[in-house]
Amino acid sequence: MATEAPLLANEADHPQEVVATHGDRRIVVMDSARYVDARNHRSDVVVPASYLGVLPARLMVPHRPRAVIAHDGAVGMDGAGIAGLWYLEALGIPAATASAESSELGNGMDQYTCGVISRLNIYAERCGVTEGMPVAEAARLLACNDPAGEIDEGTKIRREVMATSPTGRQLVVTDSIVFAQPGDSRNVLVTAGHTGRSGADFLLEVSPHGFICADGGRAKNDSGIAGLAIVERHGLAGGSFDAWTAPIGDAFKAYEIGKVGACNRLAVARGVEVGMAVSDAAMALLLHED
């Protein structure tokens, strides 16, 4: 079975430009993901102006670049323009995309000089890349920094304490309730798994002071938020963020931009309301003392 698409042109017809070097690490700009080829190696940050779907990601993977910055193709239906971010993440490769508003498709130098980062995977984040950053700066960070933490396949746990109450209670953001720690029973957790029956089981195992999870798009029979009532019967106050306001599975984005779509009566009694910013709702839960 072939590992890459057949080469239909000479290398001269697939131009690459090395725009910067950092020791043995290069930043290489090109117009297409197909131009990533045997000239490239594991120390290259490649900047092709193709959309970063699964197909372009598969074209680049045989050459195992150090990192990738491509175009987001305006994201598009089913997120197809950026789906390669997570394909590459699963293989341990940092990747990011430039926004369609800031850079031209098929024009690598425009993307490198004018592009602004719109999306990124966890490994690019661990190299210091952020949304809104110029592509040239993001490429430099990817060339100069190794991703913090493990890059092998498997679970990647993100966890950060966002605030601490006067009594020492913490507001913790982590992507799933299954990443909770034993001491979280006194904390407020913002996570990004659904709040269905199985989500309720995990919440009851931890029994946090309060929580915000995802609503899973609600789903059939409002099953994505069925856990709110289940845990309320056990004295847990919490809510769910609307999956159309922040992506399920990304608690940090939920904390940053998410809106509460549903909450149980115990959460309402602590000041949580539908439509409230997730960060504000979590703070209301944090500051409430029994």
C-alpha positions as CSV (number, residue, x, y, z in Angstrom):
1,M,0.0,0.0,0.0
2,A,1.3,3.4,-0.9
3,T,2.2,5.7,2.0
4,E,1.7,9.0,0.1
5,A,0.2,10.4,-3.0
6,P,2.3,9.9,-6.2
7,L,4.6,12.8,-7.1
8,L,3.3,14.2,-10.4
9,A,5.8,17.0,-10.7
10,N,9.5,17.8,-10.0
11,E,10.6,19.3,-6.7
12,A,11.2,22.6,-8.6
13,D,7.4,22.7,-9.3
14,H,6.7,22.3,-5.6
15,P,8.7,25.2,-4.2
16,Q,9.6,25.5,-0.5
17,E,11.2,28.5,1.2
18,V,13.2,28.3,4.4
19,V,12.3,31.6,6.1
20,A,14.1,31.0,9.4
21,T,16.5,28.7,11.2
22,H,16.9,28.0,14.9
23,G,19.9,25.8,15.3
24,D,19.1,22.7,13.2
25,R,15.4,23.5,13.2
26,R,13.9,25.2,10.2
27,I,10.7,27.1,9.4
28,V,9.7,26.1,5.9
29,V,6.9,27.8,4.0
30,M,5.0,26.4,1.0
31,D,1.7,26.8,-0.9
32,S,0.4,23.2,-0.4
33,A,0.5,20.3,2.1
34,R,1.5,18.1,-0.9
35,Y,4.7,20.0,-1.1
36,V,5.9,18.5,2.2
37,D,8.1,15.7,1.0
38,A,11.5,14.1,1.3
39,R,13.2,17.4,1.5
40,N,11.7,17.9,5.0
41,H,12.6,16.2,8.2
42,R,11.7,15.9,11.8
43,S,13.3,19.3,12.7
44,D,11.1,21.3,10.3
45,V,8.1,23.4,11.2
46,V,6.2,23.4,8.0
47,V,3.8,26.2,7.0
48,P,1.7,25.0,4.0
49,A,-1.3,27.1,2.9
50,S,-3.6,24.1,2.5
51,Y,-6.7,23.7,4.7
52,L,-5.8,21.4,7.7
53,G,-8.3,18.6,7.1
54,V,-7.5,15.0,7.7
55,L,-6.5,14.5,4.0
56,P,-3.7,17.2,4.0
57,A,-2.6,15.9,7.4
58,R,-2.3,12.4,6.0
59,L,-0.2,13.7,3.1
60,M,2.3,15.3,5.5
61,V,2.5,12.6,8.2
62,P,4.9,10.2,6.3
63,H,7.6,12.9,6.5
64,R,6.9,13.5,10.3
65,P,7.5,17.3,10.5
66,R,8.3,18.8,13.8
67,A,5.1,20.9,13.7
68,V,2.5,22.2,11.2
69,I,0.8,25.5,10.7
70,A,-1.8,25.4,7.9
71,H,-5.0,27.2,6.9
72,D,-8.4,26.8,8.6
73,G,-10.4,26.8,5.4
74,A,-13.0,28.9,7.2
75,V,-13.5,25.8,9.3
76,G,-16.5,24.8,7.2
77,M,-19.2,22.1,7.6
78,D,-18.4,19.5,10.2
79,G,-15.2,21.4,11.1
80,A,-13.6,19.7,8.1
81,G,-11.1,22.6,7.6
82,I,-9.4,22.0,10.9
83,A,-10.0,18.2,11.6
84,G,-6.4,17.5,10.9
85,L,-5.4,19.3,14.1
86,W,-6.6,16.3,16.2
87,Y,-5.3,13.7,13.7
88,L,-1.9,15.2,14.2
89,E,-2.4,15.5,17.9
90,A,-3.0,11.8,18.1
91,L,0.4,11.3,16.5
92,G,2.2,13.7,18.9
93,I,2.6,16.5,16.3
94,P,2.0,20.1,17.3
95,A,-0.3,21.8,14.9
96,A,-2.2,25.1,14.4
97,T,-4.3,26.9,11.8
98,A,-4.3,30.4,10.4
99,S,-7.7,32.1,10.0
100,A,-9.3,32.5,6.6
101,E,-9.9,36.1,7.4
102,S,-6.2,36.8,7.9
103,S,-4.6,34.7,5.1
104,E,-5.0,33.4,1.6
105,L,-5.5,29.8,0.8
106,G,-2.7,28.5,-1.4
107,N,-0.3,31.3,-0.7
108,G,2.2,30.2,1.9
109,M,4.1,33.5,2.2
110,D,0.8,35.4,2.8
111,Q,-0.1,32.9,5.5
112,Y,3.3,33.2,7.1
113,T,3.5,37.0,7.0
114,C,-0.1,38.0,7.5
115,G,-1.8,35.0,9.1
116,V,-3.3,35.0,12.6
117,I,-3.7,31.7,14.6
118,S,-7.3,30.6,14.8
119,R,-7.1,27.1,16.2
120,L,-4.5,24.8,17.7
121,N,-4.0,21.4,19.3
122,I,-2.8,20.6,22.7
123,Y,0.9,20.2,21.7
124,A,1.0,23.6,20.0
125,E,-0.6,25.0,23.1
126,R,2.2,23.4,25.2
127,C,4.8,25.1,23.0
128,G,3.3,28.5,23.9
129,V,1.1,29.1,20.8
130,T,-2.2,31.0,21.4
131,E,-5.2,32.0,19.4
132,G,-4.8,35.4,17.9
133,M,-1.0,35.1,17.7
134,P,0.8,36.0,14.3
135,V,1.7,32.9,12.4
136,A,5.3,33.9,12.2
137,E,5.6,34.1,16.0
138,A,3.7,30.8,16.4
139,A,6.2,29.2,14.0
140,R,9.1,30.5,16.0
141,L,7.7,29.1,19.2
142,L,7.1,25.7,17.6
143,A,10.7,25.7,16.3
144,C,12.2,26.7,19.6
145,N,10.1,24.9,22.2
146,D,9.3,21.3,22.8
147,P,5.8,20.5,24.0
148,A,5.6,20.4,27.8
149,G,4.6,17.0,29.2
150,E,4.2,13.7,27.4
151,I,3.8,13.5,23.6
152,D,3.0,9.7,23.4
153,E,-0.4,8.5,22.4
154,G,-2.9,8.4,25.3
155,T,-4.7,10.7,27.6
156,K,-3.5,14.3,27.8
157,I,-4.7,15.8,31.1
158,R,-5.0,19.6,31.4
159,R,-5.8,21.0,34.8
160,E,-5.5,24.5,36.2
161,V,-6.7,26.3,39.3
162,M,-8.4,29.5,38.3
163,A,-9.4,31.0,41.6
164,T,-9.3,30.2,45.4
165,S,-12.0,31.3,47.8
166,P,-11.3,32.9,51.2
167,T,-11.8,29.5,52.8
168,G,-9.3,27.8,50.5
169,R,-11.8,26.2,48.2
170,Q,-10.5,26.0,44.6
171,L,-12.1,26.6,41.2
172,V,-10.5,23.9,39.0
173,V,-10.7,23.6,35.2
174,T,-10.0,20.2,33.7
175,D,-11.4,18.7,30.5
176,S,-13.2,15.7,32.0
177,I,-14.8,14.8,35.4
178,V,-12.8,11.6,35.2
179,F,-9.6,13.7,35.7
180,A,-10.8,14.9,39.1
181,Q,-8.5,14.3,42.1
182,P,-9.5,13.0,45.6
183,G,-9.3,16.5,47.1
184,D,-11.8,17.9,44.6
185,S,-14.7,17.0,46.8
186,R,-14.3,20.4,48.4
187,N,-13.7,22.2,45.0
188,V,-15.8,23.6,42.1
189,L,-15.0,21.8,38.9
190,V,-15.5,23.2,35.3
191,T,-15.2,20.1,33.0
192,A,-16.4,19.5,29.5
193,G,-17.9,16.0,29.3
194,H,-21.7,15.6,29.1
195,T,-24.0,15.7,32.1
196,G,-25.9,12.6,31.2
197,R,-26.4,9.5,33.4
198,S,-22.9,8.3,33.1
199,G,-21.6,11.8,33.8
200,A,-23.7,11.9,36.9
201,D,-22.1,8.6,38.1
202,F,-18.6,10.2,37.9
203,L,-19.8,13.4,39.6
204,L,-21.2,11.4,42.5
205,E,-17.9,9.6,42.8
206,V,-16.1,12.9,43.3
207,S,-19.0,14.8,45.0
208,P,-17.6,18.3,44.3
209,H,-18.9,21.4,46.0
210,G,-20.2,22.5,42.6
211,F,-19.7,21.8,38.9
212,I,-20.3,23.0,35.4
213,C,-20.1,20.3,32.7
214,A,-21.3,20.2,29.0
215,D,-24.8,19.6,27.9
216,G,-23.8,17.3,25.0
217,G,-26.2,19.2,22.7
218,R,-28.8,17.9,25.1
219,A,-29.6,14.9,22.8
220,K,-32.7,12.7,22.7
221,N,-35.0,13.3,25.7
222,D,-32.6,15.9,27.1
223,S,-30.3,13.0,28.1
224,G,-27.3,15.2,27.9
225,I,-28.4,17.0,31.0
226,A,-30.3,14.2,32.8
227,G,-27.5,14.1,35.4
228,L,-28.4,17.5,36.8
229,A,-31.5,16.1,38.5
230,I,-29.8,12.9,39.5
231,V,-27.0,14.6,41.4
232,E,-29.4,17.2,42.8
233,R,-31.0,14.3,44.7
234,H,-27.6,13.8,46.3
235,G,-27.1,17.4,47.2
236,L,-24.8,18.5,44.4
237,A,-25.2,21.9,42.8
238,G,-24.3,22.3,39.2
239,G,-25.1,23.3,35.6
240,S,-24.2,22.5,32.0
241,F,-22.8,24.8,29.4
242,D,-24.6,25.0,26.0
243,A,-22.6,23.0,23.5
244,W,-23.3,25.7,20.9
245,T,-21.4,28.3,23.0
246,A,-18.3,26.3,23.6
247,P,-16.9,22.9,22.3
248,I,-17.6,19.8,24.3
249,G,-14.4,18.3,25.6
250,D,-12.6,21.6,26.0
251,A,-13.2,22.9,29.5
252,F,-10.7,25.8,29.0
253,K,-12.7,27.2,26.1
254,A,-15.9,26.6,28.0
255,Y,-14.5,28.6,31.0
256,E,-13.4,31.3,28.6
257,I,-16.5,31.8,26.4
258,G,-19.2,29.2,27.4
259,K,-22.7,30.1,28.5
260,V,-24.8,28.1,31.0
261,G,-27.6,26.3,29.2
262,A,-29.2,24.5,32.1
263,C,-28.7,24.2,35.9
264,N,-30.4,22.4,38.8
265,R,-32.3,24.1,41.6
266,L,-29.4,23.9,44.0
267,A,-27.2,25.8,41.6
268,V,-30.0,28.4,41.1
269,A,-30.1,28.8,44.9
270,R,-26.4,29.7,44.8
271,G,-26.8,32.3,42.1
272,V,-26.4,30.4,38.9
273,E,-28.7,31.4,36.0
274,V,-29.3,30.1,32.4
275,G,-27.4,32.4,30.0
276,M,-24.7,33.3,32.6
277,A,-21.1,33.1,31.6
278,V,-19.5,29.8,32.7
279,S,-16.8,31.7,34.5
280,D,-19.3,33.7,36.5
281,A,-21.4,30.7,37.3
282,A,-18.4,28.8,38.6
283,M,-17.4,31.8,40.7
284,A,-20.9,31.9,42.2
285,L,-20.6,28.3,43.1
286,L,-17.1,28.8,44.5
287,L,-18.1,31.6,46.8
288,H,-21.2,30.0,48.2
289,E,-20.5,28.5,51.6
290,D,-22.9,25.9,53.2
